Amino acid sequence: MVVTYALSLKYVPAVLVDARRITPDQFAGKKLDEIKKIVLLEGGREVRIGELFDIVGPERAPENPGDIEILLKQGSNKLCYLGYRMSGGRIVVEGDVGHFTGYKMRGGSIVVKGNTRNYTGSKMRGGTIEVLGDAGHKLGGKLQGEKPGKGMKGGKIIVHGRAGAEVGVGMKSGTIIIHGDAGNLVGVDMQGGTIVVVGNAGIYPGTNMYAGKIVIGGKVECLLPSFYADAILPSVKAKGIRFDKSFMLFIGDAIVGGRGLLYLSYEDNKALLEPYKELVEGMRL
């Protein structure tokens, strides 16, 4: 039986809050009074959960994190690291959240009924994150300065709105689906996994891509010359999403010896892709 702990902010934080201990794993097996005493960081100041939130829930949490749901009845984009390393259970946010939501997440699910800031799902290994609004930069990515492959290694991220730049930077495995538009450098340093952008994307998708799959269903601003046109396809289906229009398949990034697959909507990028059409048709002769 799943139990729910409802958290309501007593005041809106003016500075960033390190909320990494708000997870089913941290609540598991604790009495309600013990949960209220869990320490967070508000800026550089220690603050207990019970000082920041009113909490309503059972007197003792189940031992299994998978049996715990945490409901944040009011979000804030100052709440960072929510769901850090969580292994099970569910977090639901009725509003916005801050940076690093689901950082190093291993299981369970996070649903944000608003927007998230940068690094959502960064370095996650399992579980599901669903954002009903927009997401910031480096969705499912690695940290600045880390080597390719240090980003997302499993799990699934679904964004119903838009996402910022460098979606899936350095990701090695897992799935990212964006139903709106994405920014520049989708899949930069990508080592594996799948990224599907239903809408438009910015410049240079797949930069330094070594492996994996990128599907962009709308327009792209420009394409790297280090991708080779391979085929024109009548339709594409990826992770349950079907595009009933023609796509051009590219392979690259040749700069790094990559064999990644980049699918671009031919219908939405005719002016950009027309020069490649003769090359593809010539390969069939």
N, C-alpha and C positions, 0 to 999 in steps of 0.2 A: 504493500500500500504506500502510495506516494504522499508525503506530507508537504505542506507549503509554509514557508516563512515569508511574510509580507513586510517589506522595509519601506518606510516613508521618510524622506528627508525632513529633518527639523528646521533646516535652513539651507539656502543655496550656497555651496562653497565658493569662495572668492578666488581660491588658488587650487592648483592641481592636487588631487587626493590619490595616494597610492592605495587602491582598494583591492589589491591582489589576494587578500585573505577572505574576501567575500566569494566563497565557493562552496558547493556541497561537500567537498573533501574537508574543508576547515570546520564546517558545521557538524559533520558526522560524529555521532556518539556524545555530543556535548549537551549539557543542560542549557535552558534558555538564558539563565543568568551568566553562564560561561560564554555563550555566544555574544552577549552584550558587552563582555569585557575584552573581546578580541581587539587587538591594537592595529590601527591603520596609521598612515602618515598624511597629515593635512599640511601641505608645504613641508616645512622641516619640523613640524610639531606632532607629537604622538597624540592620537585621539582614539578613544574606544568607539566601537560600532554603536553602542547604546547612546553615546553623546551626539553622534551625527544622525542616527536614524531612530525612529520609533519602530519597534519590532513586534510583530504579532505572529505567534506560532505555537507548536506543541511545547510542553515543558521539557521534553528531551527529544533530541533528534535521533533518527535511526542510525545504526552503525554503518549501513551501506549508503555511500553517497548517491548511488543510483535511485534511492528512494526519497530523495530530497529535491524540492523545487524552491528556488529563491525568486521572489517576485519583487522587483524594484518598482514601486507604484509611481515614482517620479524620477526620471533620469536627470543627468547633468553631464555636459561635455567636459566637466572637470574630473569625473570619476574614471581613473585610468587603471589598467591591468586587471579589469574585472574578468573573472574566470581563469586566472593564471594557473596553469598546470592542472586544471580540473580533469578528473578521470571519468566522471559520470554525473548523472543528475541533469538538472535543467535550470537555466537562468533566463528569466524573462524581464526585459526592461521596457517600461512604458514611457518612452522618451529617448533622449540622446545619451550617448556615453562618450568617453574620452579615448585617448591613445591606448594602443596595445590591448584592446579587448581580445580575450581568448589567446593571449600570448603563451606559447608552448603548451597549448591545450592538447589533451590526450584522449578525451572521450566525452560523452554527454552532448548537450546542445545548449546553444545560446541564441535567443531570439531578441533582436533589438527593434522595437516598434518606432524607430526614429533614425537618426544618423549616427555614424561612428567617425572618429578622427583617424589619424594615421596608424599604420602597422596593425590593423585588425587582422587577427589570425596569423600573425607573424610567427614563423617557426613551429606552427602547430603540427601535430603528428596524427591526430584522429579527432572524431567528433564532427559536429555540424554547427556552423554559424550562419544565421539568416538575418540579414539587415533589410528592413522594409523601406528604409530611406536610402540615403547616399553614404558612401564610404570615402575615407581620405586616401592619402598616398600610400604606396608600398603594401597594398592589400596582399596578405599571404606571403609576404616577402622575408628577406634576410635583413640583418642590420647593416648599417653603413660600414663599409670596409671589410665585411666578411667575404669569404670566397663564394663563387657560384656553387649552388647545391646546399647551402646552409639555410635556405628559406623553408617554406612549407614542405613537409615530408609525408603528408597524409591528411585524410579528412576532406570536408567539403565546405565551401563558402558560397553562399548565394546572396547577391545584392540586387534588390528590385529596382533601385534607382541607379545613380551614376557612381563611378569610382574615379579616383585621382590618377596621378602618374605612377608608372613602374608597378603595375599590377603583376603579382607573381614574380617579382625580382628574385632571382636565385632559387626558385622553387625546384624541388626534386621529384615530388610526387603529389597526388591529390587532385582536387577539382575546384576550379573557380568559375562561377557563372555570374555574369553581369547582364541584367536585362536592359539597362540603359546604356549610356555612353561611357567610354574610358578615356583616360588622358594619354600622354606620350609614353613611349617605350613599354608597351604591353609585352610582358614575357622577357624582359631584358635579363641576360645571364641565366636563362631557363635551362635546367638540366633534365626535366621530365615533367609528367603530369599534363593536365589539360586546362586550358583557359578558353571560355566561350564568352564573347562580347556580342550581344544581340544588336546593339546599336553601333555608333560610330567610335573611332579611335583616333588618336593623334598621330604624331610622327614616329616612324621607324619601329614598328612592332617586330619583336623577335631579335632585337640587337644582341649579338653575342650568344644567341641561342644554340645550344649543343644538341638537345633532344627535347621531345615532348610535342604537344599539339596546341596550336592557337587557331581559333576560328573567329573571324570578325564579320558580322552580318551586315554592317553598314559601310560607311565611307572611311577611308584612311587618308591622312594628309599627304604622306609620301612613304616610299618603300626603299629599303637599302638595296644598292646594286649587287650586294653579295648574296642575294637569294636567287635561285634558279627556277624559272617557270617549268613545271613538270607536266601539268594536265589541266584541262578544263572539264569540270564535272557538272552534270545537270542539276544536282541537288546535294546537300550535305546534311548528315545527322550526327550530332555529337551530344553525348550525355543526356539523351532523351529530348533534345531540342532539334527540330527538323526545319531546315530552310529550303523551301520549294522554289529555288532560283539557282542560276548557274554560279559556280565558284571557280576561281583559278587557284590551283595548288602550287605552292612554292616550297623549295627545300633549301635549308640553310641553318645557320649563318656560315657561309663558306670561310669567312675570316678566321673562325675558330675550328674549322673542320666539322661543323655541325651538320646533323641530319634531321633537324627538327622539321615539322610539318606546319606550314602557314597557309591557311585557307582564307582567301579574300573574296568577298562578293564581287563577281564580275559585273553584275547589273548596276551596282552602286559606284563602281570605280572604272567605268569604261574608258574615260580619257586617260587615266593612269595606266591601265592594263592593256589597252589596245596594241601598243608596240610589242608586247609579249605574245600576242595571239598568233602572229605569223611564225614565231619561233616554235610554239607548241604544235601548231599545225604542220610545220616542216618536219618535226620529229616523227610524225606519223607516216610520212612518205617513205 
